[in-house]
Amino acid sequence: MAIKVLQVIARMNVGGPAVIVADLMRGLDSSDFQQTLITGYCADNEADYLETVATDVKATRIAGLGRSISPLADVKAFFALVALIKSEQPDVIHTHTAKAGVLGRIAAMMAGSKALRIHTFHGHLLHGYFSGWKTQLVITIEKYLASHTDYLIAVGNQVKEDLLSAGIGKRDQYRTFFPGLPEPAHIDKAAAGKNFNLEASKVYCAFVGRLTQIKRPDRLLDVAAACVAREMNIHFLVAGEGELFEGSRERAKSERLPVTFLGWRKDIDQLFAASDIAILTSDNEGIPLTLIQAAQAGLPIVAPKVGSIADIVIDGQTGYLTSTQPGAMASALSALVSDEKLRHQLGSAGRAHAHQFFSLAKSLSDHATLYEISQKQ
């Protein structure tokens, strides 16, 4: 008999958690795993991954399960989850993202469910999202919920260590499952460049991510300004939107920075194929899937040494890990812009590293093995 798995995530906005959950829904053998996806709605300024990319993945929507906090809507979402758990009687309840992790696990307790409880930390929320008493409240809540969770999944080694340092869960509860992505098809660089109207004489650096505070698009523009000051032959391509999109675009225009804003894109594989370098400028990250994609495309990466980015980028071998200072990031870019051979050398090493550690087959196998524990209880 197939194992019944309830996947619960606050919202399927375009980003790493949505990609991972959609791949689980698609990739696990339906004869072995009967999966149901429970999710809320995206905000108006967010692209919904289920509507824009994973249109083949079906979901049950619960109003109020999304990111925003509203006591009345949250209570309604909570009791809707309790009712679903009682009716579905799953073998596994797997929650993703902070809000869904709280509501989903408490709902499982309220419903008296004996299902295996699993929660994935796609990031750790301890740096860059909250401040002061809010961070302490999050830690207190997560400590309590961890004591009522069978397994905790961290998407990167540093994510796991930071959570353990905060006292969230015990080491034997954790599993580190790197996200897995399918191997990309080969894309001709010149043809991809024409699709984006790129000039053969320039070096292009791709930034892919939501334009929100945690991703620090302002820092990206500071880096671009530093590159201009150093008269570097570089142009930045930015794919993504968010609440800081318009402000970032206006600043780039007013300062005449070499940045093109592309908005939300479905063809990230084409963008990376057309580019020469990839960059992130975040204050905090779990395991950013966009950097895995960039590595798969053979791009050297420049990123700050935060979160679990070091699981993807090996400093000096597949790219450069820097401080969060724009000048340090610009210096790393300068080394790459001026040396095409170095770009190819680091990019090739990054592609091999991604192939070894971030395959979709491994991620699916890891999850399947964990879900199967529910049949041994």
N, C-alpha and C positions, 0 to 999 in steps of 0.2 A: 504494500500500500504506500502511496506517495506521502512524503512528509509535508505537512501543511505549514507554510511559512507566511507570516504576516510581516511585510516590510512597511515600516512607519517612518515617514519623513515629513517635516513641517511644510516644505514647499519644494517643488522641482524646478527652481530657477536655474538658468544656465550656469554651470559651475561644476566643480569636482564631485561633490556628493551626489548630484543628480546623475552624472555620467556613471558613477559606480553603481548606484541603485538600478539604473536602467540596464546596465550590462548584466547585473545579477538576474533581473527579470527575464532578459532575453537568453542569457547564456546557460543557466542551469537546466538540465534535462527535465522537461515537464512530466515525464513519466516517473521520475524520482522525487520531484519537488513540485508541489501545488502551491504557487505563490499568489498572494494578494497584496497589491500596493495601495497603501492608505496615505493620502497627502492632502495638503490644503491648497490655497490659491496664492499665486504670486502677486506682488505689489504692482501697481500700474507702471512703475518705471523699471520693471524687471521683465526679461524675456523668459517665457515658460518653456523649459526643455521638452516637455511632452507635446507641446503645440508646434515647436519650431524644428525639432530634430527627431526625437524618439516618438514619432506619431504612431508607431506600431505598438507601443506599450500602453496598456489599459490601466486605469487607476480609479479607485473610489475616492471621491473628494469629500472632505469634511470642512465646512466653512468654520473659520476661527482657528484652524490648525496652523495657519501661516505664521510669518515671522512676528508681526506686530502683536503687542500685548494689550489685551482688552479683557478685563475680568469677566464680563458677561459672556462674550464670545468664547473665551477660554473654557469656562465652565460647561458651556454647551458642547464644545468640541470634546472635552473630557468625557462627558456622559455618552456621547456618540461613540467614542472609542471603547468604553466599557461595554456598550451594547454589541458592538461589532465583535469584540473578543469573546463574549458569551455565545454569540450566534455562530461564529466561525470555528471556535474551539481549536485554535492552531496548536501545532506541536512546538513551533518556534515563534517568538516575538522578537524581531530584530529592529531596534530603533536607531535612527540616524538624526544628527543635528540636535542642538541643545533643547529647544522647546519640545520637540517630539519625543526626545529622550525622557524628559520629565513627565509629560502627560502620558506617554505610552507605558512607561514602567509603573507609574502609580495606578493607571487604569488596569494593568494586568493584575496588580495586587488586589484592587477593589473587586475585580471580576472573579477572584479566586482561581485564576488560571494556573495550571501546573506546567505551562509551556516553558521551554528553555528560554531564558531571557538574555539577550545579547544587545549590547549598545556599542556603536562605533563612534569614536571621537575622530572626526574628520579634521579637526584642529583641536586646540585645547582651551581656547577662550580665556586663558590666564594672562595673556599679554595683548594689548592693543584693542580689545573690544570693550572692556569695562574698566572702571577705575575705583579705587578706594573700597568702600563698604560693599559695592555691587559685586566686585570680584570675590570678596570674602563670602558673600551670600551664595554666589555660584558654587564656590568650593564646598561650603557646608551642605548645600543641596546634593551635589555630586557625590560627596562622601557617603551620605545617607543612601542614595540610590545605588551606589556601588555595592553596598552591603546586601542589597536585594537583587543583584544582577549576577547571573552565572558566569558570563564571559564579557570582558571588555576588549574591544578591538581598537588598536591605535594604528593610524595609517603610516606612521613613521617612528623611528627609534627615539628621536628627541621628544616627540609628542608624548610617548609613553613615559620617558624619564621625568619630564616636567610634571605630568599628572601624578606619578608616584611620589615625587618630591613634595607635592602639595597635600599628600596623604589621601589621595583618591584611589581607592581599591588596593588590592594586594598584588604582588608581582605574579603569583601563580594564576591570577584571574586574567592576565593580559595575553593577548596574541597580537603580534605585529604583522599585519597583512598589507603589503604594499599594493596600491592600486595597480590594476593591470589593464593595458590597452591593446587592442588588436594591432598586429604589425601593419604599418601603412603601405599602401601601394606606391610604387615608384612614380614620382611626378617630375617631369622635365622642368628644370629651373628656368630656362629661358622662356618656355611657354607660359609658365606660371607668372613670371615677371610681366609679360605682356598683358595678362589679365588684369593686373593692378597698375598698368601704365608706368612701370618702373624704368629708370634709366640705367643702362648697363655700366655707366661710369661711376655710379654711387654705391656706397655700402649701406645696406638697409638693416635696421634693427627692429624686430617685432616685439611688441608688448601686447599680451592677450590677457584680459581680465576685467572684472567689474570695476567701474570707475567710482569706487567708494573709498572712505577714509582709510580703512585698513590696508588698501592696496597702494595708497599714497601716489596718486597721479601727479600731485604737486611736486613730489620728489623727482618723478620722471621728467617733468618740465624743467626742474632745476638742473638735472643731468644734461638735458638737451641744451640748456643755456651755457653750461660749462663746456660742452662740446663745441658750441659756436665760438666761445671765447678762445678756444684752442685751435680754431680754424680746421676742425676735423671734417673730412668728407663723409658725413653720415646723415642719414635721414631716418626718422622714427615712424613706424606704422603702428597705430593703436587700434586694436579690435576690442570692442566692448562698450557698454554704456552703463549708466547708473546716475546717482544724484549729483555727482561731480562732473558729469559729461559736458554740459553747456559751459560751466565756468572754466573748465580746463581748455576747451576749444577756444573760448574767447581770449584767455591769457596767451595761448600759443599764437593766436592771430595778432594780438596787440604787440607782442614781443618779437614777432616775425621768426618764430622758432621753426626748425625743420621737422615738423610733426604733421602727419596726416591722420585724421580721425576717421575710421572706417565704420563706426557703429557696430551693432551686433552682426556677426558673420557666421554662416554655416560652414564656410570653406576654409577653416583654420589650417587644414592640411595644405591647401594651396598657398596660403599666406606664408607658412613656414618654408615651404619649398622655394618660394620666391625670395626669401630673406637670407641674410648672411649671418646674423647674430640674433639671439633672443635675450630679453631682459625682463626682470621683475624688480619692483622697488618697494615691496610690502614691508610693513612693520612686523608682520607675523604671518606665518603660513603653516599649514599641515604638510601635506604632500601636494603641491600644485600640479594638477594633471597637465596644464599647458606646458610646463617645463619638461614633462615626460614626452609629450608630443614633439616639442622642439628638439629634444635629444634624439628621438626616433628619426627625425628629419635630418639629423647630422649637423645641427647648429651648435656652436659653442655658446655657453650661457653665462651671463653676468647677473648676479643676484646677491642680495645681502645674506649674511650668515644668520638666518633666523629660522625658528621652527625646525622642520625636518628637511629643509631644502638640501642640506648636506648629504642626505640619502640619494639625491639625484645628481647633484653637481659635486664632482671631486675637484677641489681647488687645484688649479695648475695642470690638471689632466684632462678634464672635460669642459672646463670653463673657469670662471673666477668667482670666488666667494669674497665679498668685500664687507666693509662696515656700511652703515646706512648713510654715510656722508656722500652727497652728490659728487664731490671732487674725487673720492676714491672710486666710485663707479665710473666716472668719466675717464680716469686713468686706465682702468681695466679695458674699457672700450677702445681707448687710444691704441693700446697694444694690439688689439685685434684688427682694428681698422687699417693699421699700417702694415699688416703682415698676413697676406692671403694664405700662405702656406700654414701659418699657425692656426688660422681659422679652420682649415681643413683637418689638420692634425687633431685638434681638440674636439672638433665635431665628430670625427670618425670614432674616437675613443668614447664619446658620449653615446653614440648610436649602439656600440657594442655593450656598454653598461646597461642601457635601457632594455636591450634585447634579453640580457641575462636576468635582470631583477624585476622587470615590470611587465611581464607577459600576462595577457588576459587569461590564458589557460591556467596559469599558476594561481591567480586570484580566485577563479571559479572553483578550482580544486580545494583551495584552503577553506573557502566558505562551505562547500559541500561537506567536507570532513567534519567541520564544526557543527553543522546542522544535524548530521547523522548521530551525534551524541544524544540528541533528544530521544532516540529510540532505545538507548541503553540505560535510561534512568529507571 
